[in-house]
Amino acid sequence: MDTNQMGHFIKERRTQLGLTQEALGKQLNVTGKAVSRWERGVGFPDIQLMEPLAKALGVSVSQLMGGEDAARPDASAEQKLRKRYVLLAILALVCYGIFFFAYRQPGLSGYATILGWAERISLLLVVGIVLAASWKEGAHGSGR
């Protein structure tokens, strides 16, 4: 744990919330000068203040201690969602490939109608997943 990193994190989060050093200090029953010292990396908050400070800043104690990015607390959720879209798209592409080649096999002509529809449906799934992922990314991704 680095005092400068933690101080930068406290300052960044405090300004995001629109709080002054004095206002944050008042919430924690400390002076604005104490908050200034933390932000400049001169010292750490008292251990008993860690939980109230984290609560006042709207982060977890581990985020506060690690100086993690508070601007995007839901970043891991977005990454998980993107991974799911990618996995679904890959699965749909694999299905499409299987149905594409099975449809063209001469020995499976009795199943041609079923395989043809399965091929089309899996292709629509691929297109739908890709569109949904790009819409989600465009609506919530880089616009922050």
Backbone as CSV, one residue per row, in Angstrom:
resi,resn,N_x,N_y,N_z,CA_x,CA_y,CA_z,C_x,C_y,C_z
1,MET,0.849,-1.175,0.000,0.000,0.000,0.000,0.892,1.235,0.000
2,ASP,0.688,2.094,-0.954,1.503,3.281,-1.152,0.702,4.511,-0.718
3,THR,1.322,5.391,0.081,0.603,6.582,0.564,0.209,7.506,-0.574
4,ASN,1.084,7.646,-1.560,0.760,8.522,-2.693,-0.386,7.968,-3.526
5,GLN,-0.366,6.664,-3.750,-1.422,6.031,-4.538,-2.765,6.153,-3.809
6,MET,-2.760,5.870,-2.525,-3.988,5.970,-1.740,-4.465,7.424,-1.677
7,GLY,-3.539,8.342,-1.494,-3.897,9.756,-1.442,-4.505,10.235,-2.741
8,HIS,-3.918,9.815,-3.849,-4.459,10.179,-5.163,-5.869,9.613,-5.317
9,PHE,-6.053,8.389,-4.874,-7.360,7.741,-4.965,-8.400,8.491,-4.122
10,ILE,-8.041,8.871,-2.906,-8.967,9.607,-2.038,-9.351,10.934,-2.686
11,LYS,-8.340,11.637,-3.200,-8.622,12.935,-3.829,-9.511,12.776,-5.053
12,GLU,-9.191,11.798,-5.904,-9.970,11.576,-7.121,-11.420,11.247,-6.781
13,ARG,-11.602,10.369,-5.832,-12.956,9.956,-5.461,-13.719,11.106,-4.786
14,ARG,-13.032,11.871,-3.941,-13.661,13.006,-3.252,-14.140,14.044,-4.261
15,THR,-13.312,14.346,-5.246,-13.699,15.345,-6.252,-14.821,14.830,-7.149
16,GLN,-14.826,13.521,-7.440,-15.923,12.942,-8.215,-17.253,13.114,-7.486
17,LEU,-17.200,13.030,-6.171,-18.413,13.171,-5.372,-18.771,14.630,-5.104
18,GLY,-17.888,15.552,-5.505,-18.141,16.979,-5.313,-17.973,17.433,-3.870
19,LEU,-17.127,16.740,-3.124,-16.890,17.093,-1.725,-15.626,17.924,-1.589
20,THR,-15.627,18.845,-0.654,-14.400,19.558,-0.304,-13.668,18.743,0.748
21,GLN,-12.421,19.094,0.979,-11.663,18.419,2.027,-12.332,18.629,3.384
22,GLU,-12.831,19.832,3.595,-13.487,20.141,4.868,-14.767,19.329,5.034
23,ALA,-15.549,19.191,3.953,-16.805,18.433,4.024,-16.540,16.960,4.318
24,LEU,-15.540,16.394,3.659,-15.190,14.997,3.923,-14.677,14.847,5.348
25,GLY,-13.834,15.796,5.765,-13.323,15.759,7.132,-14.436,15.836,8.162
26,LYS,-15.427,16.656,7.889,-16.554,16.806,8.823,-17.320,15.488,8.952
27,GLN,-17.486,14.769,7.837,-18.167,13.463,7.884,-17.408,12.470,8.752
28,LEU,-16.098,12.624,8.788,-15.250,11.665,9.506,-14.787,12.179,10.871
29,ASN,-15.230,13.391,11.246,-14.817,14.028,12.503,-13.309,14.263,12.565
30,VAL,-12.758,14.686,11.433,-11.356,15.104,11.367,-11.319,16.453,10.663
31,THR,-10.169,17.088,10.656,-10.051,18.393,10.012,-9.819,18.235,8.506
32,GLY,-10.042,19.305,7.790,-9.749,19.324,6.361,-8.255,19.180,6.115
33,LYS,-7.439,19.655,7.076,-5.982,19.512,6.947,-5.567,18.046,7.004
34,ALA,-6.277,17.251,7.799,-5.969,15.819,7.863,-6.254,15.166,6.514
35,VAL,-7.379,15.532,5.907,-7.725,14.999,4.585,-6.669,15.435,3.568
36,SER,-6.219,16.674,3.664,-5.181,17.181,2.770,-3.899,16.368,2.916
37,ARG,-3.532,16.036,4.141,-2.321,15.229,4.379,-2.448,13.859,3.722
38,TRP,-3.624,13.240,3.822,-3.823,11.926,3.198,-3.684,12.037,1.689
39,GLU,-4.303,13.078,1.131,-4.296,13.235,-0.319,-2.908,13.546,-0.870
40,ARG,-2.097,14.219,-0.083,-0.730,14.527,-0.531,0.226,13.374,-0.283
41,GLY,-0.255,12.315,0.365,0.589,11.154,0.632,1.515,11.342,1.808
42,VAL,1.210,12.323,2.661,2.058,12.577,3.831,1.811,11.530,4.907
43,GLY,0.621,10.997,4.957,0.293,9.970,5.940,-0.973,9.233,5.564
44,PHE,-1.251,8.193,6.355,-2.451,7.396,6.156,-3.536,7.819,7.132
45,PRO,-4.786,7.572,6.768,-5.846,7.752,7.748,-5.681,6.727,8.874
46,ASP,-6.178,7.047,10.039,-6.146,6.113,11.156,-6.915,4.851,10.772
47,ILE,-6.485,3.722,11.287,-7.102,2.444,10.933,-8.593,2.424,11.266
48,GLN,-8.968,3.128,12.336,-10.376,3.178,12.720,-11.213,4.011,11.749
49,LEU,-10.568,4.832,10.940,-11.279,5.665,9.971,-11.431,5.008,8.599
50,MET,-10.776,3.879,8.400,-10.792,3.255,7.072,-12.209,2.901,6.624
51,GLU,-12.973,2.250,7.463,-14.329,1.858,7.079,-15.240,3.074,6.877
52,PRO,-15.258,4.050,7.816,-16.084,5.234,7.564,-15.630,6.033,6.333
53,LEU,-14.319,6.094,6.091,-13.806,6.797,4.927,-14.248,6.102,3.645
54,ALA,-14.128,4.787,3.613,-14.565,4.028,2.433,-16.057,4.241,2.188
55,LYS,-16.828,4.219,3.259,-18.273,4.431,3.123,-18.571,5.835,2.604
56,ALA,-17.865,6.826,3.118,-18.075,8.215,2.674,-17.702,8.394,1.207
57,LEU,-16.713,7.635,0.746,-16.282,7.736,-0.646,-17.050,6.792,-1.569
58,GLY,-17.882,5.927,-0.991,-18.686,5.020,-1.799,-17.903,3.884,-2.418
59,VAL,-16.874,3.417,-1.709,-16.059,2.314,-2.202,-15.889,1.299,-1.076
60,SER,-15.323,0.152,-1.402,-15.030,-0.840,-0.377,-13.697,-0.495,0.285
61,VAL,-13.474,-1.078,1.445,-12.208,-0.845,2.148,-11.044,-1.383,1.313
62,SER,-11.244,-2.517,0.653,-10.155,-3.072,-0.165,-9.838,-2.157,-1.350
63,GLN,-10.873,-1.531,-1.944,-10.610,-0.573,-3.023,-9.832,0.618,-2.478
64,LEU,-10.217,1.087,-1.321,-9.538,2.221,-0.699,-8.086,1.886,-0.386
65,MET,-7.861,0.725,0.169,-6.501,0.318,0.541,-5.633,0.078,-0.687
66,GLY,-6.252,-0.457,-1.753,-5.480,-0.759,-2.959,-5.396,0.398,-3.924
67,GLY,-6.194,1.442,-3.688,-6.189,2.584,-4.594,-6.739,2.243,-5.955
68,GLU,-7.716,1.321,-6.010,-8.287,0.895,-7.280,-9.118,2.007,-7.891
69,ASP,-9.373,1.868,-9.177,-10.135,2.865,-9.920,-11.578,2.879,-9.457
70,ALA,-12.001,3.972,-8.864,-13.373,4.089,-8.379,-14.298,4.619,-9.451
71,ALA,-13.752,5.140,-10.525,-14.601,5.710,-11.563,-15.435,4.641,-12.248
72,ARG,-14.938,3.412,-12.271,-15.661,2.334,-12.930,-15.738,1.108,-12.031
73,PRO,-16.540,1.173,-10.956,-16.646,0.014,-10.092,-17.302,-1.171,-10.776
74,ASP,-18.046,-0.941,-11.858,-18.718,-2.011,-12.560,-17.934,-2.509,-13.767
75,ALA,-16.665,-2.143,-13.848,-15.857,-2.534,-15.004,-15.745,-4.047,-15.122
76,SER,-15.578,-4.740,-14.001,-15.460,-6.192,-14.077,-16.766,-6.816,-14.543
77,ALA,-17.902,-6.247,-14.168,-19.191,-6.767,-14.633,-19.321,-6.590,-16.142
78,GLU,-18.862,-5.440,-16.661,-18.906,-5.222,-18.105,-17.994,-6.202,-18.828
79,GLN,-16.828,-6.474,-18.254,-15.905,-7.413,-18.876,-16.498,-8.819,-18.899
80,LYS,-17.158,-9.204,-17.806,-17.788,-10.517,-17.770,-18.886,-10.616,-18.818
81,LEU,-19.650,-9.550,-18.960,-20.717,-9.553,-19.960,-20.140,-9.665,-21.369
82,ARG,-19.060,-8.950,-21.638,-18.422,-9.042,-22.964,-17.905,-10.458,-23.221
83,LYS,-17.329,-11.069,-22.187,-16.829,-12.437,-22.343,-17.978,-13.383,-22.660
84,ARG,-19.121,-13.177,-22.022,-20.281,-14.024,-22.312,-20.734,-13.852,-23.756
85,TYR,-20.767,-12.603,-24.230,-21.145,-12.370,-25.622,-20.175,-13.055,-26.573
86,VAL,-18.897,-12.962,-26.279,-17.889,-13.593,-27.139,-18.066,-15.105,-27.133
87,LEU,-18.267,-15.685,-25.948,-18.453,-17.132,-25.871,-19.722,-17.570,-26.592
88,LEU,-20.794,-16.817,-26.449,-22.031,-17.138,-27.164,-21.836,-17.042,-28.674
89,ALA,-21.121,-16.023,-29.113,-20.874,-15.869,-30.547,-20.034,-17.027,-31.079
90,ILE,-19.027,-17.431,-30.316,-18.185,-18.562,-30.742,-19.008,-19.837,-30.800
91,LEU,-19.830,-20.056,-29.776,-20.687,-21.242,-29.762,-21.652,-21.236,-30.946
92,ALA,-22.248,-20.101,-31.214,-23.173,-20.004,-32.348,-22.443,-20.232,-33.671
93,LEU,-21.211,-19.712,-33.794,-20.429,-19.942,-35.015,-20.078,-21.417,-35.191
94,VAL,-19.745,-22.077,-34.096,-19.443,-23.512,-34.169,-20.687,-24.270,-34.625
95,CYS,-21.833,-23.936,-34.036,-23.088,-24.577,-34.460,-23.353,-24.318,-35.933
96,TYR,-23.156,-23.086,-36.355,-23.367,-22.748,-37.759,-22.455,-23.600,-38.653
97,GLY,-21.195,-23.714,-38.260,-20.261,-24.510,-39.043,-20.672,-25.970,-39.136
98,ILE,-21.110,-26.519,-38.020,-21.550,-27.917,-38.016,-22.750,-28.098,-38.942
99,PHE,-23.736,-27.220,-38.796,-24.932,-27.344,-39.627,-24.633,-27.043,-41.092
100,PHE,-23.723,-26.111,-41.334,-23.359,-25.752,-42.706,-22.785,-26.966,-43.424
101,PHE,-21.835,-27.646,-42.777,-21.204,-28.792,-43.427,-22.104,-30.023,-43.427
102,ALA,-22.909,-30.202,-42.390,-23.815,-31.351,-42.349,-24.890,-31.233,-43.428
103,TYR,-25.334,-30.011,-43.676,-26.371,-29.765,-44.685,-25.879,-30.158,-46.074
104,ARG,-24.598,-30.036,-46.311,-24.037,-30.306,-47.626,-23.519,-31.745,-47.792
105,GLN,-23.698,-32.583,-46.780,-23.270,-33.983,-46.885,-24.328,-34.779,-47.646
106,PRO,-23.926,-35.537,-48.656,-24.909,-36.276,-49.478,-25.660,-37.350,-48.694
107,GLY,-25.076,-37.945,-47.697,-25.739,-39.022,-46.951,-26.822,-38.534,-46.010
108,LEU,-26.906,-37.221,-45.781,-27.881,-36.675,-44.841,-29.012,-35.944,-45.551
109,SER,-29.316,-36.361,-46.764,-30.325,-35.651,-47.549,-31.713,-35.718,-46.912
110,GLY,-32.002,-36.756,-46.145,-33.297,-36.860,-45.476,-33.485,-35.787,-44.409
111,TYR,-32.400,-35.267,-43.928,-32.456,-34.241,-42.890,-32.200,-32.838,-43.439
112,ALA,-32.235,-32.715,-44.755,-31.857,-31.458,-45.399,-32.695,-30.280,-44.927
113,THR,-33.978,-30.446,-44.770,-34.842,-29.341,-44.351,-34.512,-28.908,-42.927
114,ILE,-34.373,-29.889,-42.054,-34.059,-29.580,-40.647,-32.689,-28.918,-40.547
115,LEU,-31.707,-29.487,-41.230,-30.360,-28.925,-41.171,-30.310,-27.532,-41.794
116,GLY,-31.065,-27.321,-42.870,-31.110,-26.001,-43.499,-31.660,-24.950,-42.547
117,TRP,-32.753,-25.299,-41.851,-33.315,-24.341,-40.887,-32.382,-24.136,-39.696
118,ALA,-31.744,-25.201,-39.230,-30.806,-25.083,-38.106,-29.632,-24.182,-38.484
119,GLU,-29.172,-24.325,-39.737,-28.084,-23.478,-40.231,-28.508,-22.003,-40.219
120,ARG,-29.689,-21.735,-40.712,-30.173,-20.347,-40.763,-30.371,-19.768,-39.358
121,ILE,-30.928,-20.575,-38.485,-31.160,-20.100,-37.112,-29.838,-19.808,-36.412
122,SER,-28.855,-20.695,-36.572,-27.567,-20.453,-35.921,-26.890,-19.215,-36.503
123,LEU,-27.054,-18.966,-37.800,-26.497,-17.758,-38.403,-27.190,-16.516,-37.837
124,LEU,-28.493,-16.581,-37.673,-29.225,-15.461,-37.059,-28.773,-15.232,-35.620
125,LEU,-28.490,-16.304,-34.894,-27.971,-16.162,-33.529,-26.633,-15.426,-33.518
126,VAL,-25.760,-15.793,-34.432,-24.456,-15.126,-34.519,-24.652,-13.630,-34.765
127,VAL,-25.483,-13.308,-35.748,-25.724,-11.904,-36.077,-26.352,-11.178,-34.891
128,GLY,-27.324,-11.801,-34.233,-27.981,-11.184,-33.083,-27.031,-10.940,-31.928
129,ILE,-26.180,-11.894,-31.648,-25.228,-11.748,-30.544,-24.225,-10.644,-30.852
130,VAL,-23.725,-10.617,-32.059,-22.765,-9.578,-32.444,-23.406,-8.194,-32.368
131,LEU,-24.639,-8.075,-32.857,-25.336,-6.794,-32.783,-25.615,-6.386,-31.340
132,ALA,-26.034,-7.331,-30.519,-26.313,-7.028,-29.114,-25.040,-6.588,-28.397
133,ALA,-23.938,-7.265,-28.665,-22.668,-6.901,-28.025,-22.207,-5.524,-28.475
134,SER,-22.334,-5.231,-29.757,-21.883,-3.922,-30.239,-22.804,-2.813,-29.763
135,TRP,-24.098,-3.086,-29.654,-25.028,-2.084,-29.118,-24.723,-1.815,-27.664
136,LYS,-24.500,-2.853,-26.882,-24.201,-2.710,-25.464,-22.913,-1.925,-25.285
137,GLU,-21.907,-2.238,-26.070,-20.626,-1.537,-25.976,-20.767,-0.086,-26.399
138,GLY,-21.517,0.169,-27.450,-21.704,1.539,-27.928,-22.509,2.376,-26.950
139,ALA,-23.486,1.765,-26.298,-24.350,2.514,-25.371,-23.674,2.776,-24.052
140,HIS,-22.801,1.867,-23.617,-22.227,1.991,-22.283,-20.717,1.971,-22.245
141,GLY,-20.083,1.746,-23.359,-18.636,1.560,-23.354,-17.843,2.838,-23.338
142,SER,-17.491,3.340,-24.493,-16.547,4.455,-24.591,-17.160,5.813,-24.294
143,GLY,-18.449,5.887,-24.031,-19.094,7.167,-23.806,-18.892,7.732,-22.417
144,ARG,-18.122,7.061,-21.596,-17.939,7.527,-20.212,-16.890,8.574,-20.113
